[in-house]
Amino acid sequence: MSSTAGRWFRYAAIAETISWAGLLVGMFFKYIVVKNDIGVFVFGRVHGAMFVFYLVTLLWTARVHRWSFARLLVGGAASIPPFLGLLFERWVAKRTPDTTPADEPAIAAAH
């Protein structure tokens, strides 16, 4: 997806995946290694923010590219299990035309 919404959705999916990884590492240290919850405290908040960022960009991208409600639901559900949001983004990027939607202005001077 070459649209602005599509690029931001990719960034959100990557950030959400990285924050999931950080949260899982924090949980490992909290419950297995040192019994200290600082990793969960920090990455829990970061992941919460990235989760909201993912959902907002998902809605934006779905609107710009006129996705079906079913595709939007799958994208929302993909945000829940670890790392599935990034897989959804890669899957949908392959199936979305690489053209700029009509309601998103093209910036010809910038390219």
N, C-alpha and C positions, 0 to 999 in steps of 0.2 A: 504494500500500500504506500503510494508516494504522497498521499495527502498529509496535511499537517496533523489532522486527528489521528491518522494511522501511525505516523511517526511517534507522536506522544503516547499512543496506546502501546507501542513497542517498548518505549522507555519505561512506562508504568509496569508492564509485564516483567521486564528485566529487574526493575527495582523491587517489585513485590517478591520475585523469586529469591533474590539475594537476601531480602529481609527475612523470608521464611527460613533460609539456610542459617542465618544468624540466630534466629529464635530457636531452631532445633539444636544448634550447638550450645546455646545458653541453657536449654532444658537438659541436655546431656550433662553439662557441668553441675547444674543445680541438683539433679536427682541421682547422678552416678558418681561424679568425681569429688567435688569439694563441698557439696551441700550449701552452696552460696547462690543466692538468687539475683545477683547483679546483672548477669547476662540476660535473664528473662525480663528483668525490670527495664533494661535499656532496649533490647531488641523487641520486646513486646510492644512498646510504644512506637518504635520505628516501623514495625510491621503493621501496626494499626493504621498509621498514617499512609503507608504504601498501599494497603488494602483499599482505603478510601480513594486514593489517587487512581488505582486500577479501575475501580467501579465508575468513577467520574469519567475517565477517559474511555471506558467501555461504552457508556451511554452516549458520549459525544461521537465516537466513531460509528456506533450503530446508527445514529441519526444521520450523520453525514453520508454514509454509504448505503443508507436505506436497507439495513439488515432486517430480516424477518424477526418476529418476536421469539421464535424458537431458537434462532442463532444467538439472540441476546440472552436468553435464558441459559443456554449452554455456556456462554462466556461468563455469566454470573456464577454459575455452578462450578466452573473451572477455577474460580478464585479461591475456593475453599480447601481442596486437598493441596498439600505442598507441591509446588513446581508445575501444576497443571495449567495455571494461567499462561505461562510462557509457551507451553505446548499448544494451547488454544490459539495464542497470537500467531505462532508459526503456521498453524493449520489454516487459519482464516486469511493470513497474508498471501498464501498460495492460491486461494480461491476468490480473492477480491481483485477486480480489474485494476491495473496500474494507471488509471486515469484520474484526473482531478475532478471531483464531483462538481456539479453546476453551482451549488450554493457555497462553494469555497473558492474565493478569488485566486486566480493564478498570479504569481509574482514573477513576471517575465524579466524584469530588470535585474532581479537578484541572481539570476542564473546565467 
